[in-house]
């Protein structure tokens, strides 16, 4: 077994325990060698914040991978770079007082296929990107900073999708650990079509719209632990593609565990599930997290007719919620997000929703406990529970079109209306609920004139 692979498996033992890390294949034992460590200064990197160090850092990474893998060391200094490609079996180590800062020049970020709003399109590669790599990562305690000139949405001057900060695509066995990031108006970490990801002990900061912290996009077996995230947009977003393209590819996001994170958002939600859900989302666990601010809700589960597929097996427990302008939990399964030009038609296009469970939640000055009215009556949410909630809250729980609900042990004070309002809801713990109006249902998505095909 090569040394970098052993290092990854040791660092990500939680994945190995769950059977997520790949076992090494039997092979003749190579000659034993010392763990390889290459210093970017030896390849010409200046670290003076002025000279572009892209070529020197890339050379060190490429040679490390070619030699069988190991560490690439970034010593103290400020390294100005364009996009850097990460390679298999190679770990970038940022020493204390080492900062990698992106250049402001779009031409320093190559064009490749990237995902943007649930579609695969040509776009700029991330400051750190990888395509089809395995057993690699970045560790701290240094810092990675995106250039503010690169943020924002595509525009007339720069029509391609702008660079993310860290973006693995089609990769596996990824470790991101112990460093901090800063960016503006664009995603900090975006993983697409990856599996076996460990993200832990990161400090992530972004400002402005579209500044997501961590985007999990059609990925499997993801662990996000002990991260401190304060962002302009969602702190953590879980999604899986949009419209017929995402529905046809059927690449779900599944087995995502978020633990011990502290999150604050200034534009949307702390954790957003959707609205790009056409590949399906299942098996999301949120445990032991603190939500200290949100422009809308701490947790926002969202999709719309025309997405298709499913959102299922969502569980959250042991949460502290404060500073939210909207409240604790919002469910909008009817009309959230952009309608795709090629939506999934008819009943197939109405996402199925099953098994949403929340327990052991402590709220402080929460405007709304649960806004769960926007659910399609033709495909009700099957299985919803909310148990053991304490704290202060202005408005309670509103639910519509839910089967097999269970509400129990809700002990909040400060309510200005009924604790529970329902429309077309069945289950337990509903005694004394007030009647409310159901949601306005959008028109059905018609079938296209021509059958869809990937192109």
DACORUR-V436288 format. One record per run of one state. SS is the DSSP state (A for helix, B for strand, O for the rest). FROM is the first residue (numbers start at 1). TO is the last residue. If there is no record, write none. Layout:
ss=<SS SS>
from=<FROM FROM>
to=<TO TO>
//
This chain:
ss=<O A O A O B A O B O A O B O B O B O B O B O A O B O B O B O B O B O A O B O B O B O B O B O B O B O B O B O B O B O A O B O B O B O B O B O B O B O B O B O B O B O A O B O A O B O B O B O>
from=<1 3 12 13 18 37 40 44 48 53 54 67 70 75 77 82 84 86 90 95 98 103 106 109 111 117 119 125 128 132 134 140 143 146 148 151 161 162 166 170 172 178 180 185 189 193 195 201 203 208 214 218 220 226 228 232 236 240 243 250 253 260 262 266 271 274 281 288 290 295 297 303 304 305 310 323 324 325 327 333 335 336 347 350 352 375 377 380 381 414 420 429 434 436>
to=<2 11 12 17 36 39 43 47 52 53 66 69 74 76 81 83 85 89 94 97 102 105 108 110 116 118 124 127 131 133 139 142 145 147 150 160 161 165 169 171 177 179 184 188 192 194 200 202 207 213 217 219 225 227 231 235 239 242 249 252 259 261 265 270 273 280 287 289 294 296 302 303 304 309 322 323 324 326 332 334 335 346 349 351 374 376 379 380 413 419 428 433 435 455>
//
